[in-house]
Amino acid sequence: NLIKKISYSSILSQLLLLMFVIIWIIPTFGLFISSLRDKDLLAISGWWTALTTTEINEIYRMSGMTSQTQEGNYFVIKGQLFQNNEGKKIQSFGITSKKINEFQIGEIAIFKDKSEVTIDENGNYLWKSLTEFTKKKGKRIFTTSLSPPSFTFDNYREVLFKEGIGRAFINTLAVALPSTLIPLIICSFFAYALTWMKFFGRDTLLAIIIASLVVPLQMSLIPILTIYNDFGAVFGVAAKSYPGVWMAHTGFGLASTTFLLRNFLKSLPNEMMEAAKVDGASHYDIFLKIILPLSIPAFASIFILQFLWCWNDLLVGLVFLDQVPSEIILTAKLKELLGSRGENWEILTTGAFVSMTVPLCIFFALQRYFIRGLVAGSVKG
C-alpha cells in the first residue's frame, strides 16, 4: 500500500508538472508562430490554423487606361491581381461589395458600363470593353481565395529596422546588464559581512534590510526622482539618464538580493571558515577563494531574478529615462506601439517575442543553477 501511495503521488506530481509546462509553453509557442505568419492571415485566423489552408476575402483594383491595348473590336486590359506569386487560389469573385461571391472562376462578370471581366484561379484577369477605357484607375474586384500556410521573416525586419525595436533592444541591454551586475557585486560583499563578520548593529542592519522588502516600489519613485533632480542641478548632470536608472534598479533590488545570498551563505559550514582563519586567511581571502566558488548557484539564481526584473520593467524605465530613441526601453516601445499600431497584430506579436528572447536564453543557460541556488539555505545540514 505504501508503494502504491508513493507511486500515485509521484504520478500526480509529474502530471501537475507536465500541466504547468504545457500551460507555459503554449502561449509562448503561439506567440512565436504568430510572429512568423503573414499579416493578412494573422488578422483573420488564429495561430493554431497556421498549418492549414485558410479562406480569405480580399479587395483588389485592376489597372487603368494606361494599360489598355486594342485587340480587334475590343479594348483590353490584362493583368495580375496578386503582386507576388503567393500561392493563393481564387475560388470566386464579385464586382460589388454586396455580392463578393457572385461569380465562379471562368464566368464572365459584366459591369454597368457593359465592360466584361474574367478571372482565373491564379489571379490573372482579362478586362475588355467595346469602348475605350477613360479612367486612370481600374475597377475593384472582390475575391474569395484559399491561401496555403505562409511564413515570413518580414515582420522581424519591419520590427527591428523600421519600428525602432532594434534600438530599444540595445537600450534595454544597456539598462539591464549594469542594473543586474552592480547590485550583484554589492550584495555579495554585503551578504558576506552580515553572515561571517561580527560587528555592532549587524542584527539591526539585517532587520532593516528585511523590513525594506515590504516597502512598495511605487511609493519611493517620485521622492527618489526628486532627490536625483536636486543632485543633478548641483552637479550639472541630467537626472534622467542611464546612471540614474542603474542606481534606481540597484537600490530597489539590493535588499532582496542581499537577503537571498545571505540565506545561501548561512548554509555553508562554519568549520570551513574557521579552518581558513587558522591558516591565516583574511576575510578578503576567504571571500575570494572559498565563498565565490561555492556560491555560483546562488549568484546564478540571483542574476536571473534581477535581470528578469530589470528587463521586463516598465515603470522605472518610464520614470528615470526620457522617451527618446536613444533611451527608450523595449517595454516602453511596445507600449508605444500598442497605442499607434494596435491593429497590427504582426508587429505586436513579433515585438513581444523579440522581448522574450534574451530572458529565455539566460534562463535556459543558467537554469541548472537556478533551483539549486534558490533552495540552498532553506534547510540546515
C-alpha positions as CSV (number, residue, x, y, z in Angstrom):
1,N,0.0,0.0,0.0
2,L,2.8,2.4,0.8
3,I,4.4,1.7,-2.6
4,K,1.1,2.4,-4.3
5,K,0.7,5.6,-2.4
6,I,4.2,6.7,-3.3
7,S,3.7,5.8,-7.0
8,Y,0.3,7.6,-7.1
9,S,1.7,10.7,-5.6
10,S,4.7,10.6,-7.9
11,I,2.5,10.2,-11.0
12,L,0.2,13.0,-9.8
13,S,3.2,15.4,-9.2
14,Q,4.6,14.5,-12.7
15,L,1.2,15.2,-14.3
16,L,0.9,18.5,-12.5
17,L,4.4,19.5,-13.5
18,L,3.5,18.5,-17.1
19,M,0.4,20.6,-17.0
20,F,2.2,23.7,-15.8
21,V,4.9,23.2,-18.5
22,I,2.2,22.9,-21.2
23,I,0.4,26.0,-19.8
24,W,3.6,28.0,-20.0
25,I,4.8,26.7,-23.4
26,I,1.5,27.0,-25.4
27,P,1.3,30.9,-25.2
28,T,5.0,31.2,-26.0
29,F,4.8,28.8,-28.9
30,G,1.6,30.6,-30.2
31,L,3.4,34.0,-30.0
32,F,6.3,32.6,-32.0
33,I,4.1,31.2,-34.7
34,S,2.1,34.4,-34.9
35,S,5.3,36.4,-35.3
36,L,6.2,34.4,-38.4
37,R,2.8,34.4,-40.1
38,D,1.7,36.7,-43.0
39,K,-0.1,39.7,-41.6
40,D,-3.2,39.2,-43.7
41,L,-3.6,35.6,-42.5
42,L,-2.9,36.6,-38.9
43,A,-5.7,39.2,-38.9
44,I,-8.4,36.7,-39.8
45,S,-7.3,33.4,-38.2
46,G,-5.6,32.1,-35.1
47,W,-2.1,30.7,-34.8
48,W,-3.4,27.2,-34.4
49,T,-4.6,27.3,-38.1
50,A,-1.1,28.2,-39.3
51,L,-0.5,24.8,-41.0
52,T,-4.0,24.7,-42.7
53,T,-5.4,26.3,-45.8
54,T,-7.2,29.5,-44.9
55,E,-10.1,31.1,-46.8
56,I,-9.7,34.9,-47.1
57,N,-11.7,37.7,-48.6
58,E,-9.7,40.5,-50.3
59,I,-10.2,43.6,-52.5
60,Y,-8.0,44.3,-55.5
61,R,-8.1,47.1,-58.1
62,M,-7.5,46.4,-61.8
63,S,-5.1,48.5,-63.9
64,G,-6.4,51.7,-65.5
65,M,-6.5,53.2,-69.0
66,T,-2.7,53.4,-69.4
67,S,-2.5,49.6,-69.6
68,Q,-5.1,49.0,-72.3
69,T,-4.4,47.6,-75.7
70,Q,-6.7,47.1,-78.7
71,E,-7.4,43.6,-80.0
72,G,-9.9,43.6,-82.9
73,N,-13.0,45.4,-81.8
74,Y,-12.2,45.3,-78.1
75,F,-10.1,47.4,-75.9
76,V,-8.4,45.0,-73.5
77,I,-6.6,45.3,-70.1
78,K,-4.7,42.3,-68.9
79,G,-3.1,42.0,-65.5
80,Q,-2.4,40.0,-62.3
81,L,-4.3,40.7,-59.0
82,F,-1.6,39.2,-56.8
83,Q,1.6,41.3,-56.5
84,N,3.7,38.2,-55.9
85,N,3.4,34.5,-56.5
86,E,1.7,33.9,-53.2
87,G,0.3,30.5,-53.9
88,K,-3.3,31.7,-53.4
89,K,-6.1,30.1,-55.4
90,I,-9.2,32.2,-56.2
91,Q,-12.5,30.3,-55.6
92,S,-15.0,33.0,-56.5
93,F,-15.2,36.7,-57.1
94,G,-17.6,39.7,-57.3
95,I,-17.8,43.2,-58.7
96,T,-19.8,44.7,-55.8
97,S,-19.3,44.6,-52.1
98,K,-22.8,43.2,-51.5
99,K,-22.1,40.1,-53.6
100,I,-18.4,39.2,-53.3
101,N,-19.0,35.6,-54.3
102,E,-21.4,36.2,-57.2
103,F,-19.2,34.7,-59.9
104,Q,-17.2,31.5,-60.1
105,I,-13.8,31.1,-61.8
106,G,-14.2,31.2,-65.6
107,E,-17.5,33.0,-65.5
108,I,-17.9,36.4,-67.2
109,A,-18.8,39.4,-64.9
110,I,-20.4,42.4,-66.6
111,F,-20.1,45.9,-65.2
112,K,-22.7,48.6,-65.5
113,D,-20.7,50.2,-68.4
114,K,-21.1,46.9,-70.3
115,S,-17.4,46.0,-69.9
116,E,-16.6,42.4,-69.1
117,V,-14.0,40.7,-66.9
118,T,-12.9,37.1,-66.4
119,I,-10.5,35.8,-63.8
120,D,-8.7,32.6,-63.4
121,E,-7.7,30.9,-60.1
122,N,-4.2,32.3,-60.2
123,G,-5.4,35.9,-60.2
124,N,-4.9,36.6,-64.0
125,Y,-7.7,38.8,-65.3
126,L,-8.9,39.9,-68.7
127,W,-11.0,43.1,-68.8
128,K,-12.4,44.1,-72.1
129,S,-14.8,46.7,-73.5
130,L,-16.1,47.8,-76.9
131,T,-15.4,51.4,-75.9
132,E,-12.1,52.9,-74.9
133,F,-11.2,52.9,-71.2
134,T,-11.0,56.5,-70.0
135,K,-10.3,56.3,-66.2
136,K,-6.9,56.3,-64.7
137,K,-8.0,53.8,-62.0
138,G,-9.4,50.4,-62.8
139,K,-12.5,48.9,-61.1
140,R,-12.4,47.0,-57.9
141,I,-12.6,43.2,-57.7
142,F,-13.7,41.3,-54.6
143,T,-12.2,37.8,-54.3
144,T,-12.5,34.8,-52.0
145,S,-9.3,32.8,-52.1
146,L,-7.7,29.8,-50.4
147,S,-4.3,30.7,-49.0
148,P,-1.8,28.0,-48.2
149,P,0.3,28.1,-45.0
150,S,2.7,31.1,-45.2
151,F,5.6,32.0,-43.0
152,T,7.9,35.0,-43.4
153,F,10.6,37.0,-41.6
154,D,9.3,40.3,-43.0
155,N,7.7,41.0,-39.6
156,Y,11.0,40.8,-37.9
157,R,12.7,43.0,-40.5
158,E,10.0,45.6,-40.1
159,V,10.0,45.5,-36.3
160,L,13.8,45.6,-35.8
161,F,14.7,48.1,-38.5
162,K,11.6,50.2,-39.2
163,E,9.7,50.4,-35.9
164,G,12.7,51.1,-33.6
165,I,12.5,47.8,-31.7
166,G,16.1,47.1,-32.5
167,R,17.4,50.3,-30.9
168,A,15.1,49.8,-27.9
169,F,16.5,46.2,-27.6
170,I,20.1,47.7,-27.3
171,N,18.9,50.3,-24.9
172,T,17.3,47.7,-22.7
173,L,20.5,45.7,-22.6
174,A,22.4,48.8,-21.6
175,V,19.9,49.2,-18.7
176,A,19.5,45.6,-17.6
177,L,23.1,44.4,-17.6
178,P,24.6,47.1,-15.3
179,S,21.4,47.1,-13.2
180,T,22.0,43.4,-12.6
181,L,25.8,43.3,-12.1
182,I,26.1,46.3,-9.8
183,P,23.7,45.1,-7.1
184,L,25.1,41.5,-7.5
185,I,28.6,42.8,-6.7
186,I,27.5,45.0,-3.8
187,C,25.2,42.4,-2.3
188,S,28.0,39.7,-2.4
189,F,30.2,41.8,0.0
190,F,27.2,42.9,2.0
191,A,25.8,39.4,2.5
192,Y,29.3,38.1,3.5
193,A,29.6,40.8,6.1
194,L,26.2,40.1,7.5
195,T,26.9,36.3,7.6
196,W,30.5,35.9,8.7
197,M,31.7,39.2,10.2
198,K,30.8,40.2,13.7
199,F,30.3,44.0,14.2
200,F,28.0,46.2,16.3
201,G,24.5,46.6,14.8
202,R,24.7,43.6,12.5
203,D,21.3,42.2,13.5
204,T,19.7,45.7,13.4
205,L,21.0,46.2,9.9
206,L,19.6,42.8,8.8
207,A,16.2,43.7,10.3
208,I,16.2,47.0,8.3
209,I,17.0,45.0,5.1
210,I,14.2,42.6,5.7
211,A,11.8,45.5,6.6
212,S,12.7,47.3,3.4
213,L,11.4,44.3,1.3
214,V,7.8,45.3,2.2
215,V,8.1,48.9,1.0
216,P,6.2,49.3,-2.2
217,L,8.3,50.3,-5.2
218,Q,5.7,52.9,-6.3
219,M,5.9,54.8,-3.1
220,S,9.6,55.7,-3.5
221,L,9.8,56.5,-7.2
222,I,8.8,60.2,-7.0
223,P,10.9,61.0,-3.9
224,I,13.9,59.4,-5.3
225,L,13.5,61.2,-8.7
226,T,13.2,64.4,-6.8
227,I,16.5,63.7,-5.0
228,Y,18.1,62.8,-8.4
229,N,16.9,66.2,-9.8
230,D,18.4,68.1,-6.9
231,F,21.7,66.2,-7.2
232,G,21.6,66.8,-11.0
233,A,21.1,70.5,-10.5
234,V,24.1,70.7,-8.1
235,F,26.5,68.7,-10.3
236,G,25.1,69.8,-13.7
237,V,24.0,66.4,-14.9
238,A,20.7,65.1,-16.1
239,A,18.7,63.1,-13.5
240,K,17.0,61.1,-16.3
241,S,20.0,59.1,-17.7
242,Y,21.4,55.6,-17.7
243,P,23.4,56.1,-14.5
244,G,20.2,57.3,-12.8
245,V,18.2,54.2,-13.8
246,W,21.2,51.9,-12.9
247,M,21.2,53.4,-9.4
248,A,17.4,53.1,-9.1
249,H,17.4,49.4,-10.0
250,T,20.4,48.8,-7.7
251,G,18.6,50.4,-4.8
252,F,15.3,48.7,-5.4
253,G,16.9,45.3,-5.9
254,L,19.7,45.4,-3.3
255,A,17.6,44.3,-0.3
256,S,16.1,41.2,-2.0
257,T,19.5,40.1,-3.5
258,T,21.3,40.6,-0.2
259,F,18.6,38.6,1.7
260,L,18.7,35.7,-0.8
261,L,22.5,35.5,-0.9
262,R,22.8,35.7,2.9
263,N,20.5,32.7,3.3
264,F,22.8,30.7,1.0
265,L,26.0,31.8,2.7
266,K,24.4,30.9,6.1
267,S,24.2,27.3,4.9
268,L,27.9,26.9,4.3
269,P,29.8,25.0,7.1
270,N,31.3,27.3,9.8
271,E,34.1,24.8,10.2
272,M,35.5,25.7,6.7
273,M,35.7,29.4,7.6
274,E,37.3,28.6,11.0
275,A,39.9,26.4,9.3
276,A,40.7,29.1,6.8
277,K,41.2,31.6,9.6
278,V,43.5,29.2,11.4
279,D,45.6,29.0,8.2
280,G,45.9,32.8,8.3
281,A,43.4,33.7,5.6
282,S,41.8,37.1,5.9
283,H,38.2,37.9,5.2
284,Y,39.1,39.0,1.7
285,D,40.9,35.7,1.0
286,I,38.0,33.7,2.4
287,F,35.6,35.7,0.2
288,L,37.6,35.3,-3.0
289,K,38.9,31.7,-2.6
290,I,36.1,30.0,-0.7
291,I,32.8,31.9,-0.8
292,L,32.8,32.9,-4.5
293,P,33.5,29.4,-5.9
294,L,30.9,27.8,-3.6
295,S,28.3,30.5,-4.3
296,I,28.0,30.1,-8.1
297,P,24.5,28.6,-7.9
298,A,23.3,31.4,-5.7
299,F,24.8,34.1,-7.9
300,A,23.3,32.5,-11.0
301,S,19.8,32.4,-9.5
302,I,20.1,36.0,-8.2
303,F,21.4,37.1,-11.6
304,I,18.4,35.5,-13.3
305,L,15.8,37.1,-10.9
306,Q,17.4,40.6,-11.0
307,F,17.9,40.5,-14.8
308,L,14.3,39.4,-15.5
309,W,13.0,42.1,-13.2
310,C,15.1,44.8,-14.9
311,W,14.5,43.5,-18.5
312,N,10.7,43.4,-18.0
313,D,10.4,46.6,-16.1
314,L,8.3,49.4,-17.5
315,L,7.6,51.7,-14.5
316,V,11.2,52.5,-13.5
317,G,12.2,53.0,-17.1
318,L,9.4,55.5,-17.7
319,V,10.2,57.5,-14.6
320,F,14.0,57.6,-14.8
321,L,14.6,57.7,-18.6
322,D,13.4,60.1,-21.3
323,Q,11.3,58.5,-24.0
324,V,13.6,59.4,-26.9
325,P,15.1,56.9,-29.4
326,S,18.5,56.9,-27.7
327,E,17.0,55.9,-24.3
328,I,13.6,54.3,-24.7
329,I,13.5,50.7,-23.4
330,L,11.8,47.7,-25.0
331,T,8.7,47.6,-22.8
332,A,8.1,51.3,-23.3
333,K,8.5,50.9,-27.0
334,L,6.0,48.0,-27.0
335,K,3.5,50.2,-25.1
336,E,4.0,52.9,-27.6
337,L,3.4,50.5,-30.5
338,L,0.3,49.2,-28.7
339,G,-1.2,52.8,-29.0
340,S,0.0,53.6,-32.5
341,R,-0.1,50.1,-34.1
342,G,-2.7,48.4,-32.0
343,E,-4.4,46.8,-35.0
344,N,-1.2,45.5,-36.5
345,W,-1.0,42.1,-34.7
346,E,2.0,41.0,-36.7
347,I,4.0,44.0,-35.3
348,L,2.9,43.4,-31.7
349,T,3.4,39.7,-31.6
350,T,6.9,40.0,-33.2
351,G,7.9,42.8,-30.9
352,A,6.7,40.8,-27.9
353,F,8.6,37.7,-28.9
354,V,11.8,39.7,-29.5
355,S,11.5,41.0,-26.0
356,M,11.3,37.4,-24.7
357,T,14.4,36.0,-26.4
358,V,17.1,37.3,-24.1
359,P,15.3,36.3,-20.8
360,L,14.6,32.8,-22.3
361,C,18.2,32.4,-23.4
362,I,19.6,33.5,-20.0
363,F,17.1,31.3,-18.1
364,F,17.9,28.2,-20.1
365,A,21.6,28.8,-19.9
366,L,21.6,29.1,-16.1
367,Q,18.6,27.1,-15.2
368,R,20.7,24.2,-13.8
369,Y,21.9,26.6,-11.1
370,F,18.5,28.3,-10.6
371,I,16.7,25.8,-8.3
372,R,19.8,24.8,-6.5
373,G,20.6,28.4,-5.7
374,L,17.0,29.2,-4.5
375,V,16.6,26.3,-2.2
376,A,20.1,26.5,-0.8
377,G,19.9,27.6,2.8
378,S,16.2,26.6,3.2
379,V,17.2,23.6,5.3
380,K,20.1,23.0,7.7
381,G,22.7,20.3,7.3
